[in-house]
Amino acid sequence: MCPTIDIDVSLTRGGFHLDVAFTAGPGLTALFGRSGSGKTTVIDLVAGLARPDRGRIAVSGEVLLDTERGIAIPAHRRRIGVVFQQARLMPHLSVRRNLAYGRAFARARSDGIAFDGVVDMLGIGHLLDRRPAGLSGGEAQRVAIGRALLSRPRLLLMDEPLAALDEARKAEILPYIERLRDEAGLPIVYVSHAVSEVARLARTVVVLDGGRVAAIGDADTVLRRADLLAVQETEAGAILDMVVGETDSETGLTRLSGRAGILSVPRLPRSVGTLVRIRVPARDVLLATQPPVGLSARNLLEGRVVSIHALGEAASMVEIDCNGALLAARLTRASVRDLALAPGRIVYAVVKSVAFDPQGVGTARPEAVEI
């Protein structure tokens, strides 16, 4: 049976009302939204750290909470691992003993990942004899993740685990979270208000706004929706799955290929043939109705306009189908008018190479990439 999470909960605390229902499947599901939207409250309810006024929570068919039937499994028996913003390691214990503390909660269960497997997955073997005070923020979070995994949970909850880290430490830990997503074999619910993290990591995105589900779907579809992301005060964009090609030693540009076509991006420290996913913000895409010449931009993708949606009084979001891969471009309504854009119109999407953030490049699933 594929692991699934079924959540249908509501509660009122002061002036805040939460009413959330969704089902998430395998892989990493992101709870995405601005501060105060209810993300952490959902995590607390699933973990058993809080009780809803009404609700039902089940993991892979096993009911953890059902207020109508009087079922409320206590937190310590739910087999749920939780990783918070702060690592919360025990300062008087070594990394090895902090990890062993997590393993103690597994008791006699034989399922899950063995100690050596967790250490290898998270790259923390060289840290085992250190104390938490000697760890960087990224290292401490990797140890906290390892401790949660060694409790052999059926579900992992991650509540903004990168929020307390600087950009360098975030870049350090993101590849390990990707590996965890792909190799651990358990569902992950990941809370974030950072669109770059969500685009890189998530298979499914649940957008929360004001305590309610504003949208749910695959990451590419949800993160292209400017109507949703405007509420979250972030920029819509498209996710493209690509294959890494050669890097030009003279220009320092790496060639990527995928359904959308060929893109050149700043040098990626990835092996040729690696499958990656990149995010192209709508604000970084220009459109032309004829193949442009004399431009400094390196990337030109031919496509067909699929839809045009108004964004307020002055802007529009244009979706372009590039051989089955969808791009989004944010234009003024004046540009849409002057270019006579309409569904079905052939256009040329221009993307600057320097617009790509190498730290935002994630790992794609093999089935997602077509050349």
C-alpha positions as a Markdown table, in Angstrom:
| # | Residue | x | y | z |
|---|---|---|---|---|
| 1 | Met | 0.0 | 0.0 | 0.0 |
| 2 | Cys | 1.3 | 3.4 | -0.9 |
| 3 | Pro | 1.6 | 5.6 | 2.2 |
| 4 | Thr | -1.1 | 8.4 | 2.3 |
| 5 | Ile | -2.0 | 11.1 | 4.8 |
| 6 | Asp | -5.7 | 12.0 | 5.2 |
| 7 | Ile | -6.3 | 15.2 | 7.2 |
| 8 | Asp | -9.7 | 16.8 | 7.9 |
| 9 | Val | -9.5 | 19.1 | 10.9 |
| 10 | Ser | -11.0 | 22.3 | 12.3 |
| 11 | Leu | -10.4 | 24.4 | 15.4 |
| 12 | Thr | -10.8 | 27.9 | 16.7 |
| 13 | Arg | -8.3 | 29.6 | 18.9 |
| 14 | Gly | -9.1 | 33.2 | 19.7 |
| 15 | Gly | -9.8 | 35.0 | 16.5 |
| 16 | Phe | -8.1 | 32.4 | 14.3 |
| 17 | His | -10.2 | 29.6 | 12.7 |
| 18 | Leu | -8.6 | 26.7 | 10.9 |
| 19 | Asp | -10.7 | 24.4 | 8.6 |
| 20 | Val | -8.4 | 22.2 | 6.5 |
| 21 | Ala | -8.9 | 19.0 | 4.6 |
| 22 | Phe | -6.6 | 17.3 | 2.1 |
| 23 | Thr | -5.0 | 14.0 | 1.2 |
| 24 | Ala | -1.3 | 13.6 | 0.4 |
| 25 | Gly | 0.4 | 10.7 | -1.2 |
| 26 | Pro | 4.0 | 9.5 | -1.2 |
| 27 | Gly | 7.0 | 11.8 | -1.5 |
| 28 | Leu | 7.2 | 15.3 | -0.1 |
| 29 | Thr | 4.1 | 17.4 | 0.3 |
| 30 | Ala | 4.7 | 21.1 | 1.1 |
| 31 | Leu | 2.3 | 23.2 | 3.2 |
| 32 | Phe | 2.9 | 26.6 | 1.7 |
| 33 | Gly | 1.7 | 30.0 | 2.8 |
| 34 | Arg | 2.6 | 33.2 | 4.5 |
| 35 | Ser | 3.0 | 33.5 | 8.2 |
| 36 | Gly | -0.2 | 33.0 | 10.2 |
| 37 | Ser | -1.9 | 30.9 | 7.5 |
| 38 | Gly | -2.1 | 27.8 | 9.7 |
| 39 | Lys | 0.8 | 25.7 | 8.5 |
| 40 | Thr | 2.4 | 25.0 | 11.9 |
| 41 | Thr | -1.0 | 24.4 | 13.5 |
| 42 | Val | -1.7 | 21.6 | 11.0 |
| 43 | Ile | 1.7 | 20.1 | 11.9 |
| 44 | Asp | 0.9 | 20.3 | 15.7 |
| 45 | Leu | -2.5 | 18.6 | 15.1 |
| 46 | Val | -1.0 | 15.7 | 13.0 |
| 47 | Ala | 1.8 | 15.2 | 15.5 |
| 48 | Gly | -0.6 | 15.1 | 18.4 |
| 49 | Leu | 0.8 | 18.2 | 20.0 |
| 50 | Ala | -2.6 | 19.9 | 19.8 |
| 51 | Arg | -6.2 | 18.7 | 19.6 |
| 52 | Pro | -8.7 | 20.0 | 17.1 |
| 53 | Asp | -12.3 | 20.9 | 17.9 |
| 54 | Arg | -13.3 | 18.4 | 15.2 |
| 55 | Gly | -11.4 | 16.2 | 12.9 |
| 56 | Arg | -10.0 | 13.0 | 11.5 |
| 57 | Ile | -6.3 | 12.2 | 10.8 |
| 58 | Ala | -5.2 | 8.9 | 9.3 |
| 59 | Val | -1.8 | 7.7 | 8.0 |
| 60 | Ser | -1.9 | 4.8 | 5.5 |
| 61 | Gly | -5.4 | 3.9 | 6.6 |
| 62 | Glu | -4.6 | 3.8 | 10.3 |
| 63 | Val | -6.7 | 6.3 | 12.2 |
| 64 | Leu | -4.7 | 8.5 | 14.6 |
| 65 | Leu | -7.5 | 10.8 | 15.5 |
| 66 | Asp | -11.3 | 10.7 | 15.0 |
| 67 | Thr | -13.2 | 13.0 | 17.3 |
| 68 | Glu | -16.6 | 11.6 | 16.3 |
| 69 | Arg | -15.5 | 8.1 | 17.3 |
| 70 | Gly | -13.5 | 9.2 | 20.3 |
| 71 | Ile | -10.2 | 8.0 | 18.9 |
| 72 | Ala | -7.1 | 10.1 | 19.9 |
| 73 | Ile | -3.8 | 8.2 | 19.8 |
| 74 | Pro | -1.3 | 10.1 | 22.1 |
| 75 | Ala | 1.7 | 11.8 | 20.4 |
| 76 | His | 4.3 | 9.3 | 21.7 |
| 77 | Arg | 2.4 | 6.4 | 20.1 |
| 78 | Arg | 1.7 | 7.9 | 16.7 |
| 79 | Arg | 5.1 | 7.0 | 15.2 |
| 80 | Ile | 5.6 | 10.4 | 13.7 |
| 81 | Gly | 9.0 | 12.1 | 13.4 |
| 82 | Val | 9.1 | 15.9 | 13.8 |
| 83 | Val | 11.9 | 18.2 | 12.8 |
| 84 | Phe | 11.5 | 21.8 | 14.0 |
| 85 | Gln | 13.1 | 25.1 | 13.0 |
| 86 | Gln | 15.7 | 24.6 | 15.8 |
| 87 | Ala | 17.5 | 21.3 | 16.0 |
| 88 | Arg | 16.7 | 20.8 | 19.7 |
| 89 | Leu | 19.6 | 18.5 | 20.3 |
| 90 | Met | 20.6 | 17.5 | 23.8 |
| 91 | Pro | 23.8 | 19.6 | 24.4 |
| 92 | His | 25.4 | 17.2 | 26.9 |
| 93 | Leu | 25.3 | 14.2 | 24.5 |
| 94 | Ser | 27.5 | 13.5 | 21.5 |
| 95 | Val | 25.9 | 13.3 | 18.0 |
| 96 | Arg | 26.1 | 9.5 | 18.2 |
| 97 | Arg | 24.2 | 9.5 | 21.5 |
| 98 | Asn | 21.6 | 12.0 | 20.2 |
| 99 | Leu | 21.0 | 9.7 | 17.3 |
| 100 | Ala | 20.8 | 6.7 | 19.7 |
| 101 | Tyr | 18.1 | 8.6 | 21.6 |
| 102 | Gly | 15.9 | 8.6 | 18.5 |
| 103 | Arg | 16.6 | 4.9 | 18.0 |
| 104 | Ala | 15.4 | 4.1 | 21.5 |
| 105 | Phe | 11.9 | 5.2 | 20.6 |
| 106 | Ala | 11.8 | 2.5 | 17.8 |
| 107 | Arg | 11.9 | -0.2 | 20.5 |
| 108 | Ala | 11.6 | -3.6 | 18.8 |
| 109 | Arg | 10.4 | -2.4 | 15.4 |
| 110 | Ser | 12.5 | -3.8 | 12.6 |
| 111 | Asp | 11.2 | -1.6 | 9.8 |
| 112 | Gly | 12.9 | 1.7 | 8.7 |
| 113 | Ile | 16.4 | 2.7 | 8.0 |
| 114 | Ala | 19.4 | 1.3 | 10.0 |
| 115 | Phe | 21.8 | 3.5 | 11.9 |
| 116 | Asp | 24.6 | 3.3 | 9.3 |
| 117 | Gly | 22.1 | 4.0 | 6.5 |
| 118 | Val | 20.8 | 7.2 | 8.1 |
| 119 | Val | 24.4 | 8.3 | 8.9 |
| 120 | Asp | 25.4 | 7.7 | 5.2 |
| 121 | Met | 22.3 | 9.4 | 3.8 |
| 122 | Leu | 22.8 | 12.5 | 5.8 |
| 123 | Gly | 26.6 | 12.7 | 5.5 |
| 124 | Ile | 27.1 | 12.9 | 9.3 |
| 125 | Gly | 29.6 | 10.1 | 9.9 |
| 126 | His | 32.4 | 12.6 | 10.6 |
| 127 | Leu | 30.3 | 14.3 | 13.3 |
| 128 | Leu | 29.4 | 11.3 | 15.5 |
| 129 | Asp | 31.9 | 12.2 | 18.3 |
| 130 | Arg | 31.1 | 15.9 | 18.4 |
| 131 | Arg | 28.8 | 17.7 | 20.8 |
| 132 | Pro | 26.0 | 19.9 | 19.4 |
| 133 | Ala | 27.9 | 23.1 | 20.4 |
| 134 | Gly | 30.6 | 22.2 | 17.8 |
| 135 | Leu | 28.1 | 21.9 | 14.9 |
| 136 | Ser | 27.1 | 24.4 | 12.3 |
| 137 | Gly | 23.3 | 25.1 | 11.9 |
| 138 | Gly | 23.1 | 22.9 | 8.8 |
| 139 | Glu | 25.0 | 20.0 | 10.5 |
| 140 | Ala | 22.7 | 20.3 | 13.6 |
| 141 | Gln | 19.6 | 20.1 | 11.4 |
| 142 | Arg | 20.9 | 17.0 | 9.6 |
| 143 | Val | 21.5 | 15.3 | 13.0 |
| 144 | Ala | 18.0 | 16.3 | 14.1 |
| 145 | Ile | 16.6 | 14.7 | 10.9 |
| 146 | Gly | 18.7 | 11.6 | 11.6 |
| 147 | Arg | 17.3 | 11.4 | 15.1 |
| 148 | Ala | 13.8 | 11.6 | 13.8 |
| 149 | Leu | 14.4 | 8.9 | 11.1 |
| 150 | Leu | 16.0 | 6.5 | 13.7 |
| 151 | Ser | 12.7 | 6.6 | 15.6 |
| 152 | Arg | 11.4 | 4.7 | 12.5 |
| 153 | Pro | 8.4 | 6.9 | 11.9 |
| 154 | Arg | 5.6 | 6.2 | 9.5 |
| 155 | Leu | 5.5 | 9.9 | 8.6 |
| 156 | Leu | 8.0 | 12.8 | 8.9 |
| 157 | Leu | 6.9 | 16.3 | 9.6 |
| 158 | Met | 9.3 | 19.1 | 8.9 |
| 159 | Asp | 8.3 | 22.5 | 10.3 |
| 160 | Glu | 10.3 | 25.2 | 8.4 |
| 161 | Pro | 13.6 | 23.3 | 9.1 |
| 162 | Leu | 15.7 | 25.8 | 7.1 |
| 163 | Ala | 14.1 | 29.0 | 8.5 |
| 164 | Ala | 16.8 | 29.6 | 11.1 |
| 165 | Leu | 19.7 | 29.0 | 8.7 |
| 166 | Asp | 21.6 | 31.5 | 6.5 |
| 167 | Glu | 21.8 | 31.0 | 2.7 |
| 168 | Ala | 25.0 | 29.1 | 2.8 |
| 169 | Arg | 23.7 | 26.6 | 5.4 |
| 170 | Lys | 20.4 | 26.2 | 3.5 |
| 171 | Ala | 22.5 | 25.3 | 0.3 |
| 172 | Glu | 24.4 | 22.8 | 2.4 |
| 173 | Ile | 21.3 | 20.9 | 3.7 |
| 174 | Leu | 18.9 | 21.0 | 0.7 |
| 175 | Pro | 20.6 | 18.1 | -1.2 |
| 176 | Tyr | 20.3 | 16.0 | 1.9 |
| 177 | Ile | 16.6 | 16.7 | 2.2 |
| 178 | Glu | 16.2 | 15.8 | -1.5 |
| 179 | Arg | 18.0 | 12.5 | -0.8 |
| 180 | Leu | 15.8 | 11.9 | 2.2 |
| 181 | Arg | 12.7 | 12.5 | 0.0 |
| 182 | Asp | 13.9 | 10.1 | -2.7 |
| 183 | Glu | 15.4 | 7.3 | -0.5 |
| 184 | Ala | 13.7 | 7.2 | 2.9 |
| 185 | Gly | 10.5 | 5.6 | 1.6 |
| 186 | Leu | 8.1 | 7.5 | 3.9 |
| 187 | Pro | 5.8 | 10.5 | 3.3 |
| 188 | Ile | 7.1 | 13.9 | 4.3 |
| 189 | Val | 5.0 | 17.0 | 5.1 |
| 190 | Tyr | 7.2 | 20.0 | 4.8 |
| 191 | Val | 6.2 | 23.5 | 6.0 |
| 192 | Ser | 7.6 | 26.5 | 4.3 |
| 193 | His | 6.8 | 30.0 | 3.1 |
| 194 | Ala | 9.8 | 30.1 | 0.8 |
| 195 | Val | 8.8 | 29.4 | -2.8 |
| 196 | Ser | 12.4 | 28.4 | -3.8 |
| 197 | Glu | 12.4 | 25.5 | -1.3 |
| 198 | Val | 8.9 | 24.4 | -2.3 |
| 199 | Ala | 9.7 | 24.4 | -6.0 |
| 200 | Arg | 12.9 | 22.4 | -5.4 |
| 201 | Leu | 11.6 | 19.8 | -3.0 |
| 202 | Ala | 7.9 | 19.3 | -3.3 |
| 203 | Arg | 5.9 | 16.8 | -5.4 |
| 204 | Thr | 2.6 | 18.1 | -4.1 |
| 205 | Val | 1.8 | 21.6 | -2.8 |
| 206 | Val | -1.0 | 22.6 | -0.4 |
| 207 | Val | -1.5 | 26.3 | -0.3 |
| 208 | Leu | -3.0 | 27.6 | 3.0 |
| 209 | Asp | -4.5 | 31.1 | 3.4 |
| 210 | Gly | -6.3 | 32.3 | 6.4 |
| 211 | Gly | -6.7 | 28.8 | 7.9 |
| 212 | Arg | -8.1 | 27.3 | 4.7 |
| 213 | Val | -6.9 | 25.3 | 1.7 |
| 214 | Ala | -6.6 | 27.8 | -1.1 |
| 215 | Ala | -5.3 | 25.2 | -3.6 |
| 216 | Ile | -3.7 | 21.7 | -3.8 |
| 217 | Gly | -1.9 | 20.1 | -6.7 |
| 218 | Asp | 1.4 | 19.2 | -8.2 |
| 219 | Ala | 4.1 | 21.7 | -7.6 |
| 220 | Asp | 4.4 | 22.9 | -11.2 |
| 221 | Thr | 0.7 | 23.6 | -11.6 |
| 222 | Val | 0.3 | 25.4 | -8.2 |
| 223 | Leu | 3.4 | 27.5 | -8.4 |
| 224 | Arg | 2.4 | 28.9 | -11.9 |
| 225 | Arg | -0.8 | 30.3 | -10.4 |
| 226 | Ala | -0.2 | 34.0 | -9.9 |
| 227 | Asp | -3.6 | 34.5 | -8.3 |
| 228 | Leu | -2.5 | 32.3 | -5.4 |
| 229 | Leu | 1.0 | 33.5 | -5.1 |
| 230 | Ala | 0.0 | 37.2 | -5.1 |
| 231 | Val | -1.8 | 36.4 | -1.8 |
| 232 | Gln | 1.4 | 34.9 | -0.5 |
| 233 | Glu | 3.4 | 37.9 | -1.7 |
| 234 | Thr | 5.8 | 35.9 | -3.9 |
| 235 | Glu | 6.3 | 35.5 | -7.6 |
| 236 | Ala | 4.7 | 32.8 | -9.8 |
| 237 | Gly | 6.8 | 30.8 | -12.1 |
| 238 | Ala | 7.3 | 27.5 | -14.0 |
| 239 | Ile | 9.2 | 24.4 | -13.0 |
| 240 | Leu | 11.1 | 22.7 | -15.8 |
| 241 | Asp | 12.7 | 19.2 | -15.6 |
| 242 | Met | 15.9 | 19.0 | -17.5 |
| 243 | Val | 19.1 | 16.9 | -18.2 |
| 244 | Val | 22.5 | 18.4 | -17.5 |
| 245 | Gly | 24.8 | 18.6 | -20.5 |
| 246 | Glu | 28.4 | 19.9 | -21.0 |
| 247 | Thr | 29.7 | 23.1 | -19.5 |
| 248 | Asp | 31.5 | 25.5 | -21.8 |
| 249 | Ser | 34.8 | 26.2 | -20.2 |
| 250 | Glu | 35.1 | 29.6 | -22.0 |
| 251 | Thr | 31.7 | 31.0 | -21.1 |
| 252 | Gly | 31.1 | 29.1 | -17.8 |
| 253 | Leu | 27.6 | 28.2 | -19.0 |
| 254 | Thr | 26.1 | 24.7 | -18.5 |
| 255 | Arg | 23.7 | 23.4 | -21.2 |
| 256 | Leu | 20.4 | 21.9 | -20.1 |
| 257 | Ser | 18.0 | 20.0 | -22.3 |
| 258 | Gly | 14.4 | 19.0 | -21.8 |
| 259 | Arg | 10.9 | 19.1 | -23.4 |
| 260 | Ala | 11.0 | 22.9 | -23.5 |
| 261 | Gly | 14.2 | 23.0 | -25.5 |
| 262 | Ile | 17.8 | 24.0 | -24.7 |
| 263 | Leu | 18.8 | 26.4 | -21.9 |
| 264 | Ser | 22.1 | 27.8 | -20.9 |
| 265 | Val | 22.6 | 28.5 | -17.2 |
| 266 | Pro | 25.5 | 29.6 | -15.0 |
| 267 | Arg | 27.9 | 26.7 | -14.3 |
| 268 | Leu | 26.2 | 23.8 | -12.4 |
| 269 | Pro | 28.3 | 21.5 | -10.2 |
| 270 | Arg | 26.4 | 18.5 | -11.5 |
| 271 | Ser | 27.6 | 15.5 | -13.6 |
| 272 | Val | 26.6 | 15.3 | -17.3 |
| 273 | Gly | 23.3 | 13.3 | -17.5 |
| 274 | Thr | 22.1 | 14.4 | -14.0 |
| 275 | Leu | 18.3 | 15.0 | -13.9 |
| 276 | Val | 17.4 | 18.4 | -12.5 |
| 277 | Arg | 14.4 | 20.6 | -11.9 |
| 278 | Ile | 14.7 | 24.4 | -12.2 |
| 279 | Arg | 12.3 | 27.2 | -11.5 |
| 280 | Val | 11.9 | 30.0 | -14.0 |
| 281 | Pro | 10.1 | 33.0 | -12.4 |
| 282 | Ala | 7.5 | 34.6 | -14.6 |
| 283 | Arg | 9.1 | 38.0 | -14.2 |
| 284 | Asp | 12.3 | 36.7 | -15.9 |
| 285 | Val | 10.5 | 35.7 | -19.2 |
| 286 | Leu | 10.1 | 38.1 | -22.1 |
| 287 | Leu | 7.9 | 37.3 | -25.1 |
| 288 | Ala | 8.4 | 38.1 | -28.8 |
| 289 | Thr | 6.2 | 37.3 | -31.8 |
| 290 | Gln | 9.2 | 36.9 | -34.1 |
| 291 | Pro | 12.6 | 35.3 | -33.5 |
| 292 | Pro | 14.5 | 38.2 | -32.0 |
| 293 | Val | 18.0 | 39.1 | -33.1 |
| 294 | Gly | 20.7 | 41.2 | -31.5 |
| 295 | Leu | 19.8 | 40.3 | -27.9 |
| 296 | Ser | 22.2 | 39.5 | -25.0 |
| 297 | Ala | 19.8 | 36.9 | -23.6 |
| 298 | Arg | 21.1 | 33.4 | -24.3 |
| 299 | Asn | 17.9 | 31.4 | -24.1 |
| 300 | Leu | 15.1 | 31.3 | -26.7 |
| 301 | Leu | 12.2 | 28.9 | -26.5 |
| 302 | Glu | 9.5 | 28.6 | -29.1 |
| 303 | Gly | 6.0 | 28.0 | -27.9 |
| 304 | Arg | 2.3 | 28.6 | -28.2 |
| 305 | Val | 0.2 | 30.8 | -25.9 |
| 306 | Val | -2.2 | 28.7 | -23.9 |
| 307 | Ser | -3.9 | 31.3 | -21.7 |
| 308 | Ile | -3.9 | 34.9 | -20.6 |
| 309 | His | -5.1 | 36.0 | -17.1 |
| 310 | Ala | -5.3 | 39.5 | -15.9 |
| 311 | Leu | -3.4 | 40.5 | -12.7 |
| 312 | Gly | -4.8 | 43.6 | -11.3 |
| 313 | Glu | -5.2 | 46.7 | -13.5 |
| 314 | Ala | -1.9 | 46.7 | -15.3 |
| 315 | Ala | -0.4 | 43.2 | -15.6 |
| 316 | Ser | -1.2 | 39.9 | -17.1 |
| 317 | Met | 0.1 | 36.3 | -16.7 |
| 318 | Val | 0.7 | 34.5 | -20.0 |
| 319 | Glu | 1.1 | 30.7 | -20.1 |
| 320 | Ile | 3.1 | 29.3 | -23.0 |
| 321 | Asp | 3.3 | 25.6 | -24.1 |
| 322 | Cys | 6.8 | 24.8 | -25.2 |
| 323 | Asn | 6.5 | 21.3 | -26.6 |
| 324 | Gly | 4.5 | 20.1 | -23.6 |
| 325 | Ala | 6.4 | 22.0 | -21.0 |
| 326 | Leu | 4.6 | 25.1 | -19.6 |
| 327 | Leu | 6.3 | 28.5 | -19.0 |
| 328 | Ala | 4.7 | 31.6 | -17.5 |
| 329 | Ala | 5.5 | 35.2 | -18.4 |
| 330 | Arg | 4.4 | 38.3 | -16.5 |
| 331 | Leu | 3.7 | 41.1 | -18.9 |
| 332 | Thr | 1.9 | 44.4 | -18.8 |
| 333 | Arg | -1.5 | 44.4 | -20.3 |
| 334 | Ala | -0.3 | 47.0 | -22.7 |
| 335 | Ser | 2.3 | 44.5 | -24.0 |
| 336 | Val | -0.3 | 41.9 | -24.4 |
| 337 | Arg | -2.4 | 44.3 | -26.5 |
| 338 | Asp | 0.5 | 45.6 | -28.6 |
| 339 | Leu | 1.7 | 42.1 | -29.4 |
| 340 | Ala | -1.8 | 40.9 | -30.1 |
| 341 | Leu | -1.3 | 37.9 | -27.9 |
| 342 | Ala | -4.1 | 35.4 | -27.8 |
| 343 | Pro | -4.4 | 31.6 | -27.2 |
| 344 | Gly | -2.9 | 29.7 | -30.0 |
| 345 | Arg | -0.4 | 32.5 | -31.0 |
| 346 | Ile | 3.1 | 31.3 | -31.7 |
| 347 | Val | 5.6 | 33.2 | -29.5 |
| 348 | Tyr | 9.3 | 33.1 | -28.5 |
| 349 | Ala | 10.1 | 33.1 | -24.8 |
| 350 | Val | 13.4 | 34.9 | -24.0 |
| 351 | Val | 15.1 | 34.0 | -20.6 |
| 352 | Lys | 18.3 | 35.5 | -19.3 |
| 353 | Ser | 20.9 | 32.9 | -18.3 |
| 354 | Val | 21.9 | 35.0 | -15.3 |
| 355 | Ala | 18.3 | 34.8 | -14.0 |
| 356 | Phe | 18.8 | 31.2 | -12.9 |
| 357 | Asp | 19.9 | 30.6 | -9.3 |
| 358 | Pro | 22.2 | 27.6 | -9.1 |
| 359 | Gln | 21.1 | 27.1 | -5.4 |
| 360 | Gly | 17.5 | 26.7 | -6.5 |
| 361 | Val | 18.3 | 23.8 | -8.8 |
| 362 | Gly | 16.9 | 20.6 | -7.5 |
| 363 | Thr | 16.9 | 16.9 | -8.4 |
| 364 | Ala | 14.2 | 15.7 | -10.9 |
| 365 | Arg | 12.4 | 12.4 | -10.8 |
| 366 | Pro | 13.5 | 10.2 | -13.8 |
| 367 | Glu | 9.9 | 9.8 | -15.1 |
| 368 | Ala | 9.5 | 13.6 | -15.2 |
| 369 | Val | 12.2 | 14.2 | -17.8 |
| 370 | Glu | 11.7 | 13.9 | -21.5 |
| 371 | Ile | 14.1 | 15.1 | -24.1 |
